[in-house]
């Protein structure tokens, strides 16, 4: 549904390549880190509008209720690819109000369990941090939000396990929440 190769400093020809690949893959959007330059947001958004493939901006610790305001204002084709665990680590708050307010401007979300800044902002195994993963998933289901949610494994894999087993645990957590 998406791929990440776009960079705001690319030439128009490079933009063409990225959007051509996105189209060939059947992607609804291409993702990139959220720039702060208004001209870049406008240029990328205009290109996305022309190609009818969204530009979805990813956040790390800059995530907040207002982080995407400039991008959203620059173009209707600028959407959010928000990381909900990073949102918790950045703001110390639940990202559920963001989901409810901007659900029509979200292309996709990343899921992980992180702590609030007051608790150290660490990445933890699912169900042990401060990200309200169960509530997020239930709101997405109840409200019938159609954007995808990706499991992102960023916590340290415990001894005796591996990344595949840990992602399976995350998926089981999602199934149990729903």
C-alpha positions in Angstrom: 0.0 0.0 0.0 3.0 2.3 0.4 6.7 2.6 -0.1 9.3 5.0 1.3 11.9 6.5 -1.1 10.7 10.1 -1.4 13.0 12.9 -0.3 12.0 16.6 -0.4 15.4 17.5 -2.0 14.9 15.3 -5.0 14.7 16.6 -8.5 11.5 16.5 -10.5 12.9 13.5 -12.4 13.5 11.7 -9.2 10.0 12.5 -8.0 8.7 11.0 -11.3 10.7 7.8 -10.6 9.4 7.5 -7.0 5.8 8.1 -8.1 6.1 5.7 -11.1 7.3 3.0 -8.8 4.5 3.7 -6.4 2.0 3.4 -9.2 3.5 0.2 -10.5 3.4 -1.3 -7.1 -0.3 -0.2 -6.6 0.5 2.0 -3.7 -2.0 4.5 -2.5 0.8 6.6 -1.0 4.6 7.1 -0.7 6.0 8.0 2.7 8.8 10.3 3.8 9.9 12.1 6.9 7.8 15.3 7.8 9.7 18.3 6.5 9.3 21.7 8.1 9.8 23.8 5.0 6.5 25.1 3.6 7.8 25.3 0.1 8.8 21.6 0.1 5.4 20.6 1.5 3.7 22.6 -1.2 5.9 21.1 -4.0 5.5 17.6 -2.8 1.7 18.0 -2.3 1.3 19.4 -5.8 3.2 16.5 -7.3 1.1 14.0 -5.3 -2.1 15.7 -6.5 -1.0 15.6 -10.1 0.0 11.9 -9.8 -3.1 11.0 -7.6 -0.8 9.2 -5.2 -0.7 10.7 -1.7 2.4 11.9 0.1 2.2 10.6 3.6 4.5 12.2 6.2 6.0 10.1 9.0 6.8 11.5 12.4 9.2 10.5 15.1 9.4 12.6 18.2 7.9 15.6 16.5 4.5 14.0 16.5 1.7 16.0 18.1 -1.8 17.3 17.5 -0.4 20.1 15.4 2.6 18.5 13.8 0.8 18.0 10.4 -1.0 21.4 10.3 1.4 22.9 7.8 1.4 19.8 5.6 -2.3 19.5 5.6 -2.7 23.2 4.7 -0.3 23.0 1.8 -2.1 20.3 -0.1 -5.1 18.0 0.0 -2.8 15.2 -1.1 -0.5 15.6 1.9 -1.6 13.0 4.5 -0.2 11.6 7.8 1.8 8.3 8.2 1.8 8.8 11.9 3.7 6.6 14.3 1.4 6.3 17.3 4.1 4.9 19.7 6.4 7.9 18.9 3.4 10.2 19.5 3.2 8.8 23.1 6.9 9.1 23.6 6.9 12.7 22.3 3.8 14.1 23.9 3.1 11.9 26.9 -0.5 11.8 25.7 -2.8 9.3 24.0 -2.9 9.5 20.2 -6.6 8.5 20.1 -7.7 12.2 19.9 -5.4 12.6 16.9 -7.0 9.5 15.2 -10.5 10.8 15.8 -9.7 14.4 14.6 -7.6 13.6 11.6 -8.9 10.1 10.5 -9.7 11.5 7.0 -6.1 12.8 6.6 -4.4 9.6 7.7 -2.9 7.3 5.0 -1.4 4.8 7.5 -0.2 4.4 11.0 2.7 2.6 12.7 2.0 0.7 15.9 4.5 0.1 18.7 4.4 0.3 22.5 6.4 3.1 24.0 6.6 4.9 27.3 5.7 8.5 27.9 8.6 10.8 28.5 7.9 10.7 32.3 8.5 6.9 32.1 11.6 7.1 30.0 10.1 7.0 26.4 11.5 3.5 25.8 10.3 0.9 23.3 8.7 -2.0 25.1 7.1 -5.3 24.3 3.4 -4.8 23.5 1.1 -4.4 26.4 3.9 -3.2 28.8 4.3 0.4 27.7 2.0 3.5 27.7 0.7 3.4 24.1 -3.0 2.6 24.4 -2.7 0.0 21.6 -5.9 -1.9 22.5 -7.9 1.4 22.5 -6.3 2.5 19.2 -7.3 -0.8 17.5 -10.8 -0.8 19.0 -11.4 2.8 17.8 -10.1 2.0 14.4 -12.5 -1.0 14.2 -15.5 0.8 15.7 -15.1 3.8 13.5 -14.3 1.7 10.5 -11.2 3.6 9.6 -9.8 2.1 6.4 -6.2 3.1 6.7 -3.7 0.3 7.4 -1.8 -0.1 10.7 1.7 -1.6 10.6 3.3 -3.5 13.4 6.7 -2.0 14.0 9.1 -4.1 16.1 11.5 -1.7 17.8 11.9 -3.1 21.3 14.8 -5.3 22.1 14.2 -8.9 21.1 14.5 -11.0 24.3 17.1 -13.8 24.6 15.7 -17.0 23.2 13.4 -15.3 20.8 13.7 -13.7 17.4 12.1 -10.9 15.4 9.6 -13.3 13.7 8.4 -14.7 17.0 8.1 -11.2 18.5 6.1 -9.9 15.5 3.8 -12.9 15.9 3.3 -11.9 19.6 2.4 -8.4 18.4 -0.1 -9.8 15.9 -1.6 -12.0 18.6 -2.0 -8.9 20.8 -3.9 -7.1 18.0 -6.2 -10.1 17.5 -6.9 -10.3 21.2 -7.6 -6.5 21.3 -10.1 -6.9 18.5 
